[in-house]
Amino acid sequence: MSILNDDMTKILVEAARHARQWAYVPYSHYPVGATLLTDSGKIYDGVNVENAAYPTTICTERMVVIKAISEGEHGLTAIAIVTSNGGMPCGSCRQAMAEFNHKTTVIIADEKGQIVKETSLENLLPDAFLPIDLK
């Protein structure tokens, strides 16, 4: 299913595992790390950043998408997301990623780097509301 080779998948997962250490999670104690491979071949990392005013918290997936977009990227190829237990991205994060490529490969791994699921964003968010829906 993935367009990635095994080496790139390992690189993304390991980088996401490494990034997890920078998560700011004093409330949930649930650090998440992610790495995003863009269509240009660049890799970006991100973490979740919590806030005492909970709605101000930003999830890892949205963080890394915003980071890439702010650097001029507009196409997502793949994202690796690492949590302690292989948790899936929330609905808001799925929608944020879909804005830039509904077919993005999504790799979910646990804190040991074991891949729990590899799928497409399209499978995680069927019938997404996409930019084309506004035309």
MIGUTI-708936 format. One record per residue (C-alpha): x, y, z; residue number from 1. Coordinates in pm, whole numbers. Layout:
! MIGUTI-708936
X  Y  Z  NUM
...
***
This chain:
! MIGUTI-708936
0  0  0  1
279  243  85  2
477  427  -178  3
766  435  70  4
1050  190  78  5
1142  17  404  6
1446  241  462  7
1242  562  438  8
973  419  665  9
1240  337  927  10
1394  685  896  11
1056  852  950  12
962  634  1247  13
1300  674  1416  14
1296  1051  1369  15
945  1067  1516  16
1058  856  1812  17
1346  1097  1865  18
1127  1407  1837  19
891  1276  2108  20
1141  1380  2374  21
1065  1747  2304  22
689  1718  2358  23
550  1956  2620  24
289  1742  2796  25
264  1842  3165  26
-110  1760  3177  27
-172  1445  2972  28
180  1300  3002  29
119  1160  2652  30
411  1270  2432  31
363  1238  2060  32
628  1281  1793  33
579  1297  1419  34
784  1334  1106  35
641  1450  778  36
787  1373  436  37
686  1632  179  38
660  1597  -196  39
988  1789  -230  40
1166  1521  -24  41
1217  1736  287  42
1145  1593  630  43
995  1797  914  44
940  1692  1274  45
696  1805  1538  46
555  1734  1882  47
243  1807  2080  48
246  2122  2292  49
-9  2141  2572  50
-139  2450  2744  51
-315  2509  3075  52
-601  2652  2866  53
-672  2315  2703  54
-824  2439  2375  55
-495  2618  2307  56
-307  2286  2297  57
-179  2188  1953  58
-151  1829  1841  59
167  1695  1686  60
19  1628  1345  61
-111  1983  1303  62
218  2119  1440  63
426  1938  1178  64
189  2029  893  65
198  2396  992  66
577  2381  1021  67
611  2240  668  68
359  2480  515  69
532  2775  683  70
851  2668  503  71
679  2677  163  72
577  2311  131  73
233  2226  -2  74
237  1854  -74  75
244  1581  188  76
377  1237  98  77
387  1054  431  78
370  1109  805  79
499  887  1083  80
336  932  1423  81
481  778  1738  82
303  749  2072  83
349  522  2372  84
75  289  2252  85
35  354  1879  86
-259  593  1919  87
-428  731  1609  88
-454  1099  1505  89
-764  1287  1612  90
-1028  1405  1365  91
-901  1764  1357  92
-553  1645  1265  93
-689  1416  996  94
-878  1708  843  95
-572  1936  862  96
-360  1680  677  97
-633  1616  419  98
-613  1981  313  99
-275  1910  155  100
-305  1548  34  101
-593  1317  116  102
-381  1024  -5  103
-90  1085  237  104
61  764  374  105
12  744  752  106
244  529  962  107
150  476  1327  108
412  331  1562  109
453  274  1932  110
735  404  2151  111
953  105  2062  112
924  187  1693  113
697  -106  1615  114
457  -17  1335  115
101  -61  1454  116
-71  53  1134  117
25  179  791  118
-256  315  580  119
-362  617  379  120
-520  929  517  121
-808  858  281  122
-877  537  475  123
-863  725  806  124
-1087  1008  684  125
-1324  881  415  126
-1544  1138  243  127
-1331  1426  374  128
-1425  1784  303  129
-1147  1893  65  130
-1045  2215  -110  131
-1212  2092  -430  132
-1546  2096  -245  133
-1529  2477  -232  134
-1499  2523  -607  135
***
